[in-house]
Amino acid sequence: MRFTPTAIAGVVVVDIEPRTDERGAFARLHCPGEFAAAGHPFAPAQTSLSRNPAAGTLRGLHYQPAPHAETKLVRCVRGRIFDVAVDLRPGSPTHRQWTATELCAENGRALLIPEGVAHGFLTLEPDSDVLYQIAPMHQPGREAGVRWDDPAFAIAWPRAPALISPRDAAYPDYVGG
């Protein structure tokens, strides 16, 4: 695996290094030892799948505040998404800044999103499936979020969402830090 830091501390692009032959390819998607050796210790406690039939589906921006904060490794295993991380850590030099990368089944890329960083994505193709590995275990009822189009972040989404949940559409503007 290759680990490429983004402009936001702790948000890391993780690329696979597939081994290919006449049968196809094989690639390691996660190895706690490799993550730790790269300075990003991460041992998932839970794996979840988000299925998104429609292009233009927006999910987010989600996070869990302390003491239930989560680290996530997000990977698109079918289709294509525009994946976004927003730094909500008040003491961070990149507080309120965002970074994004395109994740798709073809590139095998993942985005590591640390505690204190909100996450969201927009599907760029129909039938986009997103795999989440999460640590620690998700705590239902502890979720929080901020509005996807909050001017405090000025995220340059590639298009307006065609489908968004009422909960995600109703998140407030960010007022922290």
N, C-alpha and C positions, 0 to 999 in steps of 0.2 A: 504494500500500500504506500501511496505517496500522500504526505500531509502538507497542504499549502495554507499558511495563515492568510487571513483576510485583514482588512484595515481595522476590524474590531477584535480586540484581544479575546482569545478563546474560541472564536468562530473560525472553524477550519474546514477547508474543502478536502475531502478524502477521496482520492482516486484509486481505483483498483488497478492491479497489474495482472491481467489475465494471462494464463498459459494456454496457448492454442496449439492444436494439431488437427489432423483430418477429422476427428470426432466433433470438434467444436472448441469450447473454451471452458476453463475452470479458474475461478478467482476467489480469493479470501475476501470476505466482506467486513469482518470484524475479528480482531484478535486482541484480547486485553493486554498481552505482553507488548505487542507492536505499538498500541496506543500509548501505553505507559512509557515505552522507550522514546517515543516522539514527544513526550512531555504533556500528553493528554490522557491521563488515566481515566478509563471509562469501562465499566462492567455493567451492561444492561441488566435490569431486573424484569423487564417486561418488553414484549414486542407486539405492536399493533399494526393494523392495516386500515388505510382510508381508501375506500373505493369511490371514484368520481366519474359517473357516466358522461357528464356534459363538459365540453370545453367552456372555459370562462367561469368555472366554479372557483370561488374564493373561500378559503378557510383561514381564519385568523383575524387579527394577530393575537395569539394565545401565549400565556405563560402561567406559572404557578409561583406566587410569592413565597418567601421564606415563612415558616420553616419547612414548607413542602416543595421548595424549588426543585426543578428537574433539569437534567441534561438530556438532550435528545440527539440521536443520530438519525437523520432523515434521508431516505433514498427513494427515488421513483423507480418502481420495478415494472411498470407498464405505462406507456404514454409519455407525456412530457409536461413539466411544470416549471414555473418561475418561482423559486424558493427564496424567501426573504427572512432575514434576522435583523431585529432592531434592539440596540443596546439600551436597556432601561436601568442600568446600574448607576445610581446617582454619583458615585465617586469616580466613575470611569472617565478617562479622557475622551472617549468616543460616545459619551452619553447622548442619547437621542439620534445617533447616526445609524444608518442601515447599510446592509450589504445584501447582495442577491447573486444567485447563480442559477443557471438552467440545469435541472436534473432530468435525466431520461433513462430509459432502460438501456439504450444503446451506449451511453457514455459511462454507465455504472457508477457515476459520481454520487457522493453523499455529502451532506453538510452537517457538521458537528456544532451543536448549539448549546452553549453552557448555561448554567443557572443565571437568572437575572436578565436573560435576553429573550425577547418575544419572538414568536415564529408565526409565519403565515405563508400560504402559497396560492398561486393562481394556476389552474390547469390550462395548458396551451393546446391540448388535444383532447378529444373525447376518450373515454375509457382510460383514465390515468389513475393508476394505483400507487399509493404512497405508503412505504413501510417505515414505521417508527420503532426505534429501539430506545428505551427510556430507563433512566436511573435517577433516583430510586423509584420504587413502585408509584404509579400514578395514584393520587388521592382524590377520588371523586368529591365534588362539592368544593374543592379548593381552587378551581380554575379562575383565572382573571384574563382580561384582555383590554386592548386599546383599539381604537378605530383604524381600519385599514387605510383610510384616506385622511388621517389626521395631519393638518398642516405642520405640526411640530416636527414631523418626520419627512414630509415631502417625498414620499416613495414614488419613484418613476415606474409605475406598473406598466407593462407592455400594452394593456388594454383595460377597459372598465370591466368589472365583473358582470356576468350575465346571471349568475346564481350565487346568492349569499344567504346564510341562515339569518333569521330575525335576531338571534342573539348576537351574532357577529356584526350585523348592521347597526345594532343599538349600543355597541360599546362606546364609552365616552371618550372625549379627547384626553390625551395624556396630560396630567398636571404634576407628575412627580418630578422631584429634583429640579 
